[in-house]
Amino acid sequence: MTLRAFMHRIALLAIFTLLVSGCDHAAPVTAVKAVAAHVPSLAPFFDENSGLGQDAAVRSRAVQGSLQQGDTPGLYGGSKQPTICDVAKLERFLTDPRNHKKAQAWAHVLNIGTDGIPEYLDRLTPVLLRHDTLVENHDYKKEKAVPYNSLLQTGIAILVDEQGLPAVKCSCGNPLRPFKGDTSRISVHFDGGNKKWAGYERDAVVAVKPAPRKLERIALVDVREPARGIARPTGTTGEKDTTFDTKQPRAVPDLTGTTFAHARRELIDAGLAAGYAGRGVPPDSAKVTASDPPAGAELPFGQFVTLTVAGGGTSTTGGVRRPTTTPPPRSSSAATKTPPTGTPSSARPSGSSGSSGKPGKSSSAPPSSSSSKPGKPSSPPSSSTAPASPSPAKSSRPPSPPPSTRSSPAGTPHTSSAPPASPPSKPPPSTTGAPVTGEPASGDPTTTRPADGPSSSVAT
């Protein structure tokens, strides 16, 4: 081979390499270790034979959008069994002088000092996962917390913080942090006892980002009786739970013309979940052009409403910018219902439990804005993350009926940020968009209060 031919081949190889690398601007694939329910960790912080946490057998639910906020209605589940996580036992272990090294490593992951462990644990709430959930997990090795990305199976008991973020895996006490990778580019490894579990679906995996406001209570769906909702004040372990009917229908608000952030807030306040098409989350400022099901449709608590936004925008997932997907909404097989004419009262019923009673907790949630249009507040709800964009013009819409005031249905917890659905004037019609997994969505959404400062965030 002549020198000229050799140099020609080298040049062609270099060009090919540049073309291949230049075509792939996506984030690198993140290796993720599967963690199955009821399977002991190899290097736990806490002895799992001591019964610190109790996982459950739960079927994973379908999801529309792999990145969900910690206040998404129906994100977490609960149980009548109040001891799914023994927080007092974990506190005794971590404050025992004999375990000081573990306590130091544990506290360092959560950015607190060892003297702040009891107060931090007092603010956490035990829940059960209803989705296979991506987190940054930690083993305890050589007196240090060693991070690794993991996929926690549906049914695992965890503690969540005041913004709905996974904080501790109950059975082993391992600290958890938000997943930092691209949820659409992961490689899950099912090794050892963590074999691929029944019901695992790549499209049903979620990661959680913090709610824009601190939660006062979390509305859980009973994993054994999905028609039963559990309103659990944050920082409590079940002793102050109240229950509600999760089958009560909720009307989809009119979201056309609002921003994606505003629409998500309205859906959460209505007890519904905001879904989106494509892999990337739409920007907060993206304008909503349609929802599926449309405004006025009645759905059970926690059902996803897919939002379509105006084209041409970009979104960020795991630090990688992607075009926003804006397909036309699919036709809903169920009939559209007329929006309810009543306006929920913003007053909370006496005796509702909105606080755990612990120091530093607000005793009540901020009042909701009164509504001048069914399903749509007159101004965007307060949120630390929602953009300060004006509400869409309403001059082109027909006049709204005057608001009316009613009291909450008996037996249903009334929250300031998520009023109960208005009772229908005729027998409730069949709901649309029933859950895919066979576990009916249900209940009251989470109650929130403004955060004391800017909330931490995960790249979306």
VONUZA-921537 format. One record per residue (C-alpha): x, y, z; residue number from 1. Coordinates in Angstrom, 2 decimals. Layout:
<sites>
<px->X&py->Y&pz->Z&i->NUM>
...
</sites>
This chain:
<sites>
<px->0.00&py->0.00&pz->0.00&i->1>
<px->1.37&py->3.37&pz->-0.99&i->2>
<px->1.68&py->6.20&pz->1.51&i->3>
<px->-0.91&py->8.17&pz->-0.43&i->4>
<px->-3.47&py->5.33&pz->-0.22&i->5>
<px->-2.78&py->4.87&pz->3.46&i->6>
<px->-3.33&py->8.57&pz->4.19&i->7>
<px->-6.55&py->8.46&pz->2.15&i->8>
<px->-7.93&py->5.64&pz->4.31&i->9>
<px->-6.98&py->7.50&pz->7.50&i->10>
<px->-8.82&py->10.58&pz->6.25&i->11>
<px->-11.94&py->8.59&pz->5.39&i->12>
<px->-11.90&py->6.96&pz->8.84&i->13>
<px->-11.59&py->10.35&pz->10.55&i->14>
<px->-14.51&py->11.76&pz->8.54&i->15>
<px->-16.66&py->8.73&pz->9.39&i->16>
<px->-15.85&py->9.10&pz->13.10&i->17>
<px->-16.79&py->12.77&pz->13.05&i->18>
<px->-20.07&py->12.05&pz->11.28&i->19>
<px->-21.05&py->9.34&pz->13.74&i->20>
<px->-20.19&py->11.39&pz->16.82&i->21>
<px->-21.81&py->14.49&pz->15.40&i->22>
<px->-25.12&py->12.73&pz->14.79&i->23>
<px->-25.62&py->11.72&pz->18.40&i->24>
<px->-26.13&py->14.74&pz->20.64&i->25>
<px->-28.13&py->12.79&pz->23.19&i->26>
<px->-27.08&py->12.31&pz->26.80&i->27>
<px->-25.05&py->9.20&pz->27.57&i->28>
<px->-26.90&py->6.08&pz->28.61&i->29>
<px->-27.05&py->5.76&pz->32.41&i->30>
<px->-26.50&py->2.34&pz->33.97&i->31>
<px->-29.20&py->1.63&pz->36.55&i->32>
<px->-29.32&py->-1.22&pz->39.07&i->33>
<px->-32.73&py->-2.81&pz->39.62&i->34>
<px->-33.86&py->-3.06&pz->43.25&i->35>
<px->-36.78&py->-5.44&pz->43.75&i->36>
<px->-39.28&py->-5.35&pz->46.60&i->37>
<px->-38.58&py->-7.71&pz->49.52&i->38>
<px->-34.96&py->-8.25&pz->48.38&i->39>
<px->-32.30&py->-7.30&pz->51.01&i->40>
<px->-29.60&py->-4.80&pz->50.05&i->41>
<px->-26.04&py->-6.10&pz->49.90&i->42>
<px->-24.54&py->-3.15&pz->51.80&i->43>
<px->-27.38&py->-1.54&pz->53.80&i->44>
<px->-27.12&py->1.19&pz->56.40&i->45>
<px->-29.55&py->-0.68&pz->58.65&i->46>
<px->-29.98&py->-4.36&pz->59.46&i->47>
<px->-32.96&py->-5.40&pz->57.32&i->48>
<px->-33.79&py->-8.30&pz->59.63&i->49>
<px->-34.92&py->-5.80&pz->62.27&i->50>
<px->-38.15&py->-5.01&pz->60.43&i->51>
<px->-37.56&py->-1.33&pz->59.79&i->52>
<px->-39.75&py->-1.32&pz->56.67&i->53>
<px->-42.43&py->-3.48&pz->55.07&i->54>
<px->-42.68&py->-3.60&pz->51.27&i->55>
<px->-45.93&py->-4.62&pz->49.56&i->56>
<px->-46.94&py->-6.43&pz->46.39&i->57>
<px->-48.29&py->-3.66&pz->44.15&i->58>
<px->-49.00&py->-3.60&pz->40.43&i->59>
<px->-47.30&py->-0.78&pz->38.54&i->60>
<px->-49.54&py->1.85&pz->36.95&i->61>
<px->-49.35&py->3.35&pz->33.48&i->62>
<px->-47.82&py->6.81&pz->33.27&i->63>
<px->-47.88&py->9.68&pz->30.76&i->64>
<px->-44.54&py->11.40&pz->31.19&i->65>
<px->-41.51&py->9.90&pz->32.91&i->66>
<px->-40.74&py->12.97&pz->35.08&i->67>
<px->-43.43&py->13.76&pz->37.64&i->68>
<px->-43.65&py->16.32&pz->40.43&i->69>
<px->-43.73&py->15.15&pz->44.03&i->70>
<px->-47.27&py->16.53&pz->44.43&i->71>
<px->-48.71&py->14.63&pz->41.43&i->72>
<px->-52.07&py->13.18&pz->42.55&i->73>
<px->-51.93&py->9.40&pz->42.89&i->74>
<px->-48.14&py->9.24&pz->42.65&i->75>
<px->-47.84&py->7.33&pz->45.94&i->76>
<px->-49.87&py->4.72&pz->47.74&i->77>
<px->-50.64&py->3.84&pz->51.32&i->78>
<px->-52.07&py->1.09&pz->53.47&i->79>
<px->-54.19&py->0.57&pz->56.56&i->80>
<px->-51.07&py->-0.96&pz->58.07&i->81>
<px->-49.46&py->2.00&pz->59.84&i->82>
<px->-46.02&py->0.40&pz->60.32&i->83>
<px->-44.79&py->0.21&pz->56.72&i->84>
<px->-41.82&py->2.24&pz->57.96&i->85>
<px->-40.69&py->2.43&pz->61.59&i->86>
<px->-39.32&py->5.95&pz->61.69&i->87>
<px->-38.80&py->5.90&pz->65.46&i->88>
<px->-36.59&py->2.81&pz->65.18&i->89>
<px->-34.52&py->4.42&pz->62.42&i->90>
<px->-34.07&py->7.51&pz->64.58&i->91>
<px->-32.92&py->5.47&pz->67.58&i->92>
<px->-30.41&py->3.65&pz->65.40&i->93>
<px->-28.93&py->6.78&pz->63.83&i->94>
<px->-28.69&py->8.67&pz->67.13&i->95>
<px->-27.03&py->5.76&pz->68.96&i->96>
<px->-23.37&py->6.75&pz->69.65&i->97>
<px->-22.28&py->3.26&pz->68.56&i->98>
<px->-23.53&py->4.06&pz->65.03&i->99>
<px->-21.96&py->7.52&pz->64.78&i->100>
<px->-19.94&py->6.69&pz->61.64&i->101>
<px->-23.04&py->5.51&pz->59.80&i->102>
<px->-24.96&py->8.54&pz->61.02&i->103>
<px->-22.28&py->10.86&pz->59.67&i->104>
<px->-22.31&py->9.23&pz->56.24&i->105>
<px->-26.12&py->9.14&pz->56.19&i->106>
<px->-26.49&py->12.80&pz->57.15&i->107>
<px->-23.86&py->13.91&pz->54.65&i->108>
<px->-25.92&py->12.50&pz->51.75&i->109>
<px->-28.94&py->14.55&pz->52.85&i->110>
<px->-26.91&py->17.72&pz->53.51&i->111>
<px->-27.66&py->17.86&pz->57.21&i->112>
<px->-25.61&py->17.47&pz->60.37&i->113>
<px->-25.92&py->14.48&pz->62.67&i->114>
<px->-27.56&py->16.71&pz->65.28&i->115>
<px->-30.29&py->17.53&pz->62.72&i->116>
<px->-31.26&py->13.90&pz->62.05&i->117>
<px->-34.21&py->13.74&pz->64.51&i->118>
<px->-35.77&py->16.94&pz->63.17&i->119>
<px->-35.26&py->15.82&pz->59.58&i->120>
<px->-36.89&py->12.44&pz->60.20&i->121>
<px->-39.85&py->14.14&pz->61.88&i->122>
<px->-40.67&py->15.86&pz->58.57&i->123>
<px->-40.68&py->12.65&pz->56.48&i->124>
<px->-43.76&py->10.64&pz->55.54&i->125>
<px->-43.98&py->6.88&pz->54.81&i->126>
<px->-45.57&py->5.88&pz->51.48&i->127>
<px->-45.57&py->2.96&pz->49.03&i->128>
<px->-44.39&py->3.36&pz->45.45&i->129>
<px->-47.07&py->3.01&pz->42.75&i->130>
<px->-44.54&py->3.23&pz->39.91&i->131>
<px->-41.12&py->1.72&pz->39.26&i->132>
<px->-39.11&py->4.77&pz->40.37&i->133>
<px->-35.63&py->5.99&pz->39.45&i->134>
<px->-33.51&py->7.37&pz->42.31&i->135>
<px->-29.92&py->7.89&pz->43.35&i->136>
<px->-29.48&py->5.20&pz->46.00&i->137>
<px->-26.60&py->4.74&pz->48.48&i->138>
<px->-24.83&py->1.73&pz->49.92&i->139>
<px->-22.71&py->1.86&pz->53.08&i->140>
<px->-19.17&py->0.69&pz->52.34&i->141>
<px->-15.93&py->1.35&pz->54.23&i->142>
<px->-17.65&py->3.90&pz->56.47&i->143>
<px->-18.83&py->5.93&pz->53.48&i->144>
<px->-22.06&py->6.37&pz->51.54&i->145>
<px->-21.48&py->5.09&pz->48.01&i->146>
<px->-24.00&py->6.45&pz->45.46&i->147>
<px->-25.42&py->4.45&pz->42.59&i->148>
<px->-28.43&py->4.85&pz->40.28&i->149>
<px->-31.22&py->2.42&pz->40.98&i->150>
<px->-34.74&py->1.55&pz->39.89&i->151>
<px->-36.97&py->0.84&pz->42.89&i->152>
<px->-39.79&py->-1.60&pz->42.18&i->153>
<px->-43.41&py->-0.63&pz->42.69&i->154>
<px->-44.52&py->-1.57&pz->46.22&i->155>
<px->-41.27&py->-0.61&pz->47.98&i->156>
<px->-41.85&py->1.40&pz->51.15&i->157>
<px->-40.00&py->4.72&pz->51.27&i->158>
<px->-40.00&py->7.97&pz->53.22&i->159>
<px->-40.67&py->11.15&pz->51.22&i->160>
<px->-39.81&py->14.72&pz->52.21&i->161>
<px->-42.05&py->17.78&pz->52.34&i->162>
<px->-41.82&py->18.27&pz->48.57&i->163>
<px->-42.66&py->14.67&pz->47.73&i->164>
<px->-39.09&py->13.56&pz->46.96&i->165>
<px->-37.96&py->10.03&pz->47.89&i->166>
<px->-35.63&py->10.43&pz->50.89&i->167>
<px->-35.11&py->7.01&pz->52.54&i->168>
<px->-35.66&py->3.38&pz->51.54&i->169>
<px->-37.47&py->2.01&pz->54.56&i->170>
<px->-36.30&py->-1.60&pz->54.73&i->171>
<px->-32.59&py->-0.75&pz->54.88&i->172>
<px->-32.50&py->2.93&pz->55.85&i->173>
<px->-30.46&py->3.83&pz->52.77&i->174>
<px->-30.69&py->7.57&pz->51.94&i->175>
<px->-32.12&py->8.49&pz->48.54&i->176>
<px->-31.62&py->11.52&pz->46.29&i->177>
<px->-33.26&py->12.55&pz->42.98&i->178>
<px->-32.20&py->10.73&pz->39.82&i->179>
<px->-29.94&py->13.01&pz->37.77&i->180>
<px->-29.80&py->11.18&pz->34.44&i->181>
<px->-31.97&py->11.29&pz->31.34&i->182>
<px->-35.01&py->9.11&pz->32.07&i->183>
<px->-35.26&py->8.19&pz->28.38&i->184>
<px->-31.68&py->6.88&pz->28.19&i->185>
<px->-31.17&py->4.25&pz->30.87&i->186>
<px->-29.93&py->0.67&pz->30.88&i->187>
<px->-31.48&py->-1.31&pz->33.73&i->188>
<px->-29.48&py->-4.27&pz->35.05&i->189>
<px->-31.40&py->-7.04&pz->36.80&i->190>
<px->-28.70&py->-8.87&pz->38.77&i->191>
<px->-28.63&py->-11.48&pz->41.52&i->192>
<px->-31.82&py->-11.62&pz->43.54&i->193>
<px->-33.12&py->-8.54&pz->41.78&i->194>
<px->-34.42&py->-10.44&pz->38.78&i->195>
<px->-36.74&py->-8.76&pz->36.29&i->196>
<px->-40.07&py->-8.54&pz->38.03&i->197>
<px->-43.48&py->-9.25&pz->36.57&i->198>
<px->-45.15&py->-6.13&pz->35.24&i->199>
<px->-41.93&py->-4.25&pz->34.51&i->200>
<px->-42.38&py->-1.95&pz->31.53&i->201>
<px->-39.79&py->0.51&pz->30.34&i->202>
<px->-42.46&py->3.13&pz->29.53&i->203>
<px->-43.90&py->2.99&pz->33.06&i->204>
<px->-40.69&py->4.11&pz->34.78&i->205>
<px->-40.73&py->7.53&pz->36.49&i->206>
<px->-38.37&py->9.91&pz->38.23&i->207>
<px->-39.61&py->12.48&pz->40.76&i->208>
<px->-38.77&py->16.16&pz->40.93&i->209>
<px->-39.68&py->18.36&pz->43.90&i->210>
<px->-43.09&py->19.95&pz->44.17&i->211>
<px->-42.87&py->23.75&pz->43.87&i->212>
<px->-44.47&py->24.15&pz->47.30&i->213>
<px->-44.11&py->22.25&pz->50.55&i->214>
<px->-46.87&py->19.74&pz->51.15&i->215>
<px->-49.02&py->19.82&pz->54.26&i->216>
<px->-50.54&py->16.45&pz->53.53&i->217>
<px->-50.25&py->13.75&pz->50.89&i->218>
<px->-53.30&py->12.08&pz->49.40&i->219>
<px->-52.48&py->8.39&pz->48.99&i->220>
<px->-54.37&py->5.61&pz->47.24&i->221>
<px->-54.84&py->2.48&pz->49.32&i->222>
<px->-52.89&py->-0.20&pz->47.44&i->223>
<px->-55.26&py->-2.89&pz->48.74&i->224>
<px->-58.52&py->-1.00&pz->48.27&i->225>
<px->-58.00&py->1.50&pz->45.42&i->226>
<px->-61.44&py->3.03&pz->45.99&i->227>
<px->-60.20&py->4.21&pz->49.38&i->228>
<px->-58.08&py->7.35&pz->49.65&i->229>
<px->-55.83&py->8.18&pz->52.58&i->230>
<px->-55.09&py->11.82&pz->53.45&i->231>
<px->-51.88&py->11.70&pz->55.48&i->232>
<px->-50.40&py->14.86&pz->57.03&i->233>
<px->-46.70&py->15.17&pz->56.24&i->234>
<px->-44.46&py->14.09&pz->59.05&i->235>
<px->-46.95&py->11.53&pz->60.38&i->236>
<px->-46.90&py->7.76&pz->60.03&i->237>
<px->-50.60&py->6.93&pz->59.87&i->238>
<px->-51.97&py->7.86&pz->63.27&i->239>
<px->-53.64&py->11.02&pz->61.89&i->240>
<px->-54.89&py->9.58&pz->58.58&i->241>
<px->-58.33&py->10.45&pz->57.27&i->242>
<px->-60.06&py->8.67&pz->54.41&i->243>
<px->-62.08&py->9.75&pz->51.38&i->244>
<px->-63.86&py->8.27&pz->48.40&i->245>
<px->-61.50&py->8.09&pz->45.45&i->246>
<px->-64.24&py->7.39&pz->42.91&i->247>
<px->-65.75&py->10.84&pz->43.15&i->248>
<px->-65.53&py->12.33&pz->39.62&i->249>
<px->-63.53&py->15.47&pz->38.95&i->250>
<px->-64.06&py->17.79&pz->36.00&i->251>
<px->-61.14&py->18.59&pz->33.68&i->252>
<px->-60.67&py->22.38&pz->33.79&i->253>
<px->-60.45&py->24.53&pz->30.65&i->254>
<px->-56.69&py->24.80&pz->30.13&i->255>
<px->-56.47&py->26.08&pz->26.54&i->256>
<px->-54.33&py->29.21&pz->26.33&i->257>
<px->-52.66&py->28.79&pz->29.71&i->258>
<px->-49.01&py->27.95&pz->30.20&i->259>
<px->-47.93&py->24.37&pz->30.84&i->260>
<px->-46.90&py->25.27&pz->34.41&i->261>
<px->-50.27&py->26.91&pz->35.09&i->262>
<px->-52.16&py->23.99&pz->33.55&i->263>
<px->-50.23&py->21.48&pz->35.65&i->264>
<px->-51.05&py->23.47&pz->38.79&i->265>
<px->-54.76&py->23.58&pz->37.95&i->266>
<px->-54.86&py->19.84&pz->37.31&i->267>
<px->-53.12&py->19.07&pz->40.59&i->268>
<px->-55.56&py->21.33&pz->42.45&i->269>
<px->-58.40&py->19.43&pz->40.76&i->270>
<px->-56.94&py->16.07&pz->41.86&i->271>
<px->-55.77&py->15.10&pz->38.36&i->272>
<px->-52.30&py->14.40&pz->36.97&i->273>
<px->-50.67&py->16.33&pz->34.14&i->274>
<px->-49.44&py->14.08&pz->31.34&i->275>
<px->-47.44&py->15.01&pz->28.27&i->276>
<px->-46.52&py->13.35&pz->25.01&i->277>
<px->-42.94&py->12.65&pz->23.99&i->278>
<px->-39.83&py->12.11&pz->26.09&i->279>
<px->-39.18&py->15.69&pz->27.09&i->280>
<px->-41.19&py->17.77&pz->29.55&i->281>
<px->-42.67&py->20.86&pz->27.84&i->282>
<px->-41.21&py->24.18&pz->29.03&i->283>
<px->-43.18&py->25.86&pz->31.80&i->284>
<px->-43.93&py->28.80&pz->29.48&i->285>
<px->-45.26&py->26.64&pz->26.61&i->286>
<px->-48.86&py->27.48&pz->25.69&i->287>
<px->-51.41&py->24.69&pz->26.03&i->288>
<px->-53.46&py->24.20&pz->22.87&i->289>
<px->-55.57&py->21.19&pz->23.89&i->290>
<px->-56.10&py->18.56&pz->26.56&i->291>
<px->-57.14&py->14.92&pz->26.28&i->292>
<px->-59.75&py->14.35&pz->27.67&i->293>
<px->-61.12&py->17.83&pz->26.92&i->294>
<px->-62.44&py->20.39&pz->29.39&i->295>
<px->-65.55&py->19.27&pz->31.22&i->296>
<px->-64.84&py->15.54&pz->31.07&i->297>
<px->-65.20&py->13.84&pz->34.44&i->298>
<px->-62.40&py->11.59&pz->35.64&i->299>
<px->-61.47&py->9.79&pz->38.86&i->300>
<px->-58.74&py->11.12&pz->41.12&i->301>
<px->-55.20&py->10.75&pz->39.85&i->302>
<px->-56.17&py->10.12&pz->36.20&i->303>
<px->-53.75&py->11.62&pz->33.67&i->304>
<px->-54.83&py->14.45&pz->31.38&i->305>
<px->-52.49&py->14.70&pz->28.39&i->306>
<px->-51.60&py->18.30&pz->27.51&i->307>
<px->-50.69&py->19.39&pz->23.98&i->308>
<px->-48.60&py->22.55&pz->23.68&i->309>
<px->-47.82&py->24.93&pz->20.83&i->310>
<px->-45.04&py->23.69&pz->18.52&i->311>
<px->-41.58&py->25.08&pz->18.02&i->312>
<px->-40.45&py->24.93&pz->21.65&i->313>
<px->-37.76&py->22.85&pz->23.27&i->314>
<px->-37.62&py->21.02&pz->26.53&i->315>
<px->-34.88&py->19.72&pz->28.73&i->316>
<px->-34.58&py->16.16&pz->29.98&i->317>
<px->-31.50&py->15.16&pz->31.95&i->318>
<px->-29.66&py->18.26&pz->30.75&i->319>
<px->-30.28&py->17.54&pz->27.04&i->320>
<px->-32.50&py->19.84&pz->25.02&i->321>
<px->-35.10&py->18.10&pz->22.89&i->322>
<px->-37.89&py->19.33&pz->20.62&i->323>
<px->-41.27&py->19.39&pz->22.32&i->324>
<px->-43.69&py->16.85&pz->20.88&i->325>
<px->-47.01&py->18.43&pz->19.95&i->326>
<px->-49.31&py->15.82&pz->18.38&i->327>
<px->-53.00&py->16.62&pz->17.90&i->328>
<px->-55.14&py->15.26&pz->20.74&i->329>
<px->-56.66&py->11.85&pz->20.15&i->330>
<px->-60.40&py->11.48&pz->20.19&i->331>
<px->-61.83&py->10.52&pz->23.53&i->332>
<px->-64.06&py->7.49&pz->23.41&i->333>
<px->-66.18&py->8.81&pz->26.23&i->334>
<px->-68.65&py->11.66&pz->25.95&i->335>
<px->-67.59&py->15.08&pz->27.16&i->336>
<px->-69.39&py->16.18&pz->30.25&i->337>
<px->-70.66&py->19.68&pz->30.92&i->338>
<px->-68.45&py->21.47&pz->33.44&i->339>
<px->-70.03&py->21.71&pz->36.88&i->340>
<px->-71.78&py->24.96&pz->37.65&i->341>
<px->-70.91&py->25.10&pz->41.32&i->342>
<px->-67.77&py->26.63&pz->42.67&i->343>
<px->-66.10&py->24.79&pz->45.54&i->344>
<px->-65.78&py->26.64&pz->48.78&i->345>
<px->-62.29&py->27.75&pz->49.66&i->346>
<px->-62.91&py->27.17&pz->53.35&i->347>
<px->-61.61&py->23.97&pz->54.89&i->348>
<px->-64.00&py->21.92&pz->57.02&i->349>
<px->-63.52&py->22.14&pz->60.73&i->350>
<px->-61.56&py->19.31&pz->62.21&i->351>
<px->-59.60&py->18.47&pz->59.05&i->352>
<px->-56.06&py->17.49&pz->59.77&i->353>
<px->-53.62&py->19.68&pz->57.86&i->354>
<px->-50.58&py->19.49&pz->60.06&i->355>
<px->-48.68&py->16.95&pz->62.02&i->356>
<px->-48.43&py->19.29&pz->64.96&i->357>
<px->-44.64&py->19.21&pz->64.91&i->358>
<px->-42.57&py->22.39&pz->65.41&i->359>
<px->-41.96&py->24.38&pz->62.28&i->360>
<px->-45.08&py->23.13&pz->60.48&i->361>
<px->-47.81&py->25.42&pz->59.25&i->362>
<px->-51.14&py->24.70&pz->60.85&i->363>
<px->-53.16&py->25.48&pz->57.75&i->364>
<px->-52.83&py->25.78&pz->54.01&i->365>
<px->-53.30&py->29.08&pz->52.14&i->366>
<px->-56.85&py->29.65&pz->50.93&i->367>
<px->-57.68&py->28.85&pz->47.36&i->368>
<px->-58.63&py->31.51&pz->44.85&i->369>
<px->-62.35&py->31.76&pz->44.25&i->370>
<px->-63.45&py->30.70&pz->40.82&i->371>
<px->-65.43&py->32.79&pz->38.38&i->372>
<px->-65.49&py->30.02&pz->35.80&i->373>
<px->-66.10&py->26.34&pz->36.39&i->374>
<px->-62.79&py->24.53&pz->36.64&i->375>
<px->-60.70&py->27.65&pz->36.06&i->376>
<px->-59.41&py->30.09&pz->38.71&i->377>
<px->-59.47&py->33.80&pz->38.01&i->378>
<px->-55.73&py->34.01&pz->38.57&i->379>
<px->-52.91&py->31.46&pz->38.55&i->380>
<px->-52.36&py->29.70&pz->41.86&i->381>
<px->-49.31&py->30.73&pz->43.81&i->382>
<px->-46.32&py->28.57&pz->42.95&i->383>
<px->-42.62&py->29.02&pz->43.37&i->384>
<px->-41.94&py->27.58&pz->39.95&i->385>
<px->-44.83&py->28.81&pz->37.82&i->386>
<px->-43.81&py->31.63&pz->35.47&i->387>
<px->-45.23&py->35.08&pz->36.15&i->388>
<px->-47.08&py->35.22&pz->32.89&i->389>
<px->-50.49&py->36.88&pz->32.63&i->390>
<px->-53.59&py->34.76&pz->32.39&i->391>
<px->-54.97&py->34.29&pz->28.89&i->392>
<px->-57.42&py->36.87&pz->27.64&i->393>
<px->-61.00&py->36.03&pz->28.49&i->394>
<px->-62.82&py->38.60&pz->26.38&i->395>
<px->-63.49&py->36.03&pz->23.68&i->396>
<px->-65.10&py->33.55&pz->26.04&i->397>
<px->-68.79&py->33.56&pz->26.95&i->398>
<px->-69.76&py->35.17&pz->30.27&i->399>
<px->-69.35&py->32.85&pz->33.22&i->400>
<px->-72.18&py->32.10&pz->35.63&i->401>
<px->-71.88&py->33.71&pz->39.06&i->402>
<px->-70.01&py->31.59&pz->41.58&i->403>
<px->-71.88&py->29.68&pz->44.18&i->404>
<px->-70.74&py->28.43&pz->47.53&i->405>
<px->-71.16&py->24.94&pz->48.88&i->406>
<px->-69.76&py->22.87&pz->51.64&i->407>
<px->-67.55&py->19.83&pz->51.18&i->408>
<px->-69.22&py->16.44&pz->50.80&i->409>
<px->-69.29&py->14.54&pz->54.04&i->410>
<px->-66.45&py->12.12&pz->54.49&i->411>
<px->-64.19&py->13.82&pz->51.93&i->412>
<px->-61.17&py->15.80&pz->53.19&i->413>
<px->-61.37&py->19.34&pz->51.85&i->414>
<px->-58.00&py->20.83&pz->51.00&i->415>
<px->-57.25&py->24.41&pz->50.15&i->416>
<px->-55.31&py->23.69&pz->46.99&i->417>
<px->-57.48&py->20.83&pz->45.78&i->418>
<px->-61.19&py->21.24&pz->46.42&i->419>
<px->-63.39&py->18.16&pz->46.18&i->420>
<px->-65.25&py->17.63&pz->42.94&i->421>
<px->-68.74&py->19.09&pz->42.71&i->422>
<px->-71.46&py->16.49&pz->43.21&i->423>
<px->-73.27&py->15.84&pz->39.92&i->424>
<px->-76.89&py->16.91&pz->39.59&i->425>
<px->-77.76&py->13.52&pz->38.19&i->426>
<px->-76.42&py->10.02&pz->38.85&i->427>
<px->-72.67&py->10.07&pz->38.13&i->428>
<px->-71.92&py->9.03&pz->34.55&i->429>
<px->-69.30&py->6.44&pz->33.77&i->430>
<px->-65.84&py->7.92&pz->34.02&i->431>
<px->-63.55&py->8.34&pz->31.09&i->432>
<px->-59.94&py->7.35&pz->30.85&i->433>
<px->-60.10&py->4.52&pz->33.39&i->434>
<px->-56.66&py->3.44&pz->34.66&i->435>
<px->-54.85&py->1.02&pz->32.39&i->436>
<px->-53.46&py->-1.10&pz->35.18&i->437>
<px->-56.78&py->-2.20&pz->36.62&i->438>
<px->-56.14&py->-0.23&pz->39.82&i->439>
<px->-58.64&py->2.62&pz->39.64&i->440>
<px->-57.21&py->6.06&pz->40.22&i->441>
<px->-58.79&py->7.81&pz->43.10&i->442>
<px->-58.91&py->10.35&pz->45.91&i->443>
<px->-57.99&py->13.88&pz->46.92&i->444>
<px->-54.83&py->15.59&pz->45.76&i->445>
<px->-52.06&py->16.75&pz->48.00&i->446>
<px->-52.35&py->19.93&pz->50.02&i->447>
<px->-49.52&py->22.40&pz->49.67&i->448>
<px->-48.15&py->25.46&pz->51.34&i->449>
<px->-45.53&py->27.93&pz->50.05&i->450>
<px->-41.94&py->26.85&pz->50.55&i->451>
<px->-39.78&py->28.86&pz->52.88&i->452>
<px->-37.28&py->29.41&pz->50.14&i->453>
<px->-36.49&py->28.34&pz->46.57&i->454>
<px->-36.97&py->24.63&pz->46.21&i->455>
<px->-34.25&py->22.38&pz->44.94&i->456>
<px->-34.78&py->21.17&pz->41.41&i->457>
<px->-33.92&py->18.32&pz->39.12&i->458>
<px->-33.11&py->19.08&pz->35.49&i->459>
<px->-36.24&py->18.50&pz->33.53&i->460>
</sites>
